Amino acid sequence: MHVLVTSRQPLGVAAERAAEMAVIAANNGIQVVGLMTHFACADSDDPADPHSMTREQLARFAVADKAVVATGAPVRTRHAANS
């Protein structure tokens, strides 16, 4: 299963709860093999701004990735895109 890590809970899993979700999935025989996120405003953020929403979102995604992998989930694929 691939998990959407997002701040919009109806559409995915909050970064802070991604590891918890991976454990629940594993306890039910489901492997989390991929993580993804969607950049809400990458096309309008200032690329020079180190505190832009996109950079903060990418940082949260990296933390969630490490936390999910620490649960033993065999994450092989990471997706990050902007529409």
C-alpha positions in Angstrom: 0.0 0.0 0.0 1.1 3.6 -0.7 0.2 6.2 1.9 -0.6 9.8 1.2 1.1 11.9 3.8 -0.7 15.3 4.0 -2.0 18.0 6.2 -5.5 17.5 4.6 -6.7 14.5 6.7 -9.8 13.7 4.6 -7.4 13.0 1.7 -4.6 11.2 3.6 -2.7 10.7 6.8 -1.2 13.5 8.9 2.6 13.3 9.0 2.5 13.0 12.8 0.3 9.8 12.5 2.0 8.1 9.5 4.0 5.7 11.7 0.9 4.8 13.7 -0.9 4.1 10.5 1.9 1.9 9.3 1.8 -0.2 12.5 -2.0 -0.6 12.2 -1.6 -1.6 8.6 1.1 -4.2 9.5 -1.1 -5.6 12.3 -3.7 -6.2 9.7 -1.4 -7.9 7.2 -0.9 -4.8 5.0 2.6 -3.6 4.0 3.3 0.0 3.5 5.7 0.0 0.5 5.3 3.6 -0.6 4.8 7.1 0.7 3.6 10.1 -1.3 2.8 13.8 -0.8 1.3 16.5 -2.9 2.7 20.0 -2.9 -0.2 22.4 -2.5 1.6 25.6 -3.7 5.0 24.7 -5.1 4.3 26.7 -8.2 3.6 29.9 -6.2 6.2 29.6 -3.4 9.3 31.7 -3.6 12.1 29.2 -4.4 14.5 31.4 -2.4 12.4 31.3 0.7 13.9 28.7 3.1 10.6 28.8 5.1 8.3 28.3 2.2 5.3 26.0 2.7 6.7 23.6 0.1 10.0 23.3 2.0 8.2 22.8 5.3 6.0 20.2 3.8 9.0 18.4 2.4 10.7 18.5 5.8 7.5 17.0 7.4 7.4 14.3 4.7 11.0 13.4 5.5 10.2 13.1 9.2 7.2 10.9 8.4 9.3 8.8 6.1 11.9 8.1 8.8 9.2 7.3 11.3 7.4 4.8 9.0 10.6 3.1 8.1 11.5 2.8 11.8 8.3 0.7 12.3 9.8 -1.9 9.9 7.7 -1.0 6.9 9.4 -2.0 3.7 9.1 1.5 2.0 10.6 1.3 -1.4 9.0 4.2 -3.2 8.5 7.9 -2.4 6.4 10.2 -4.5 6.3 14.0 -4.3 4.4 16.1 -6.9 2.7 19.3 -7.6 -0.3 19.6 -9.9 
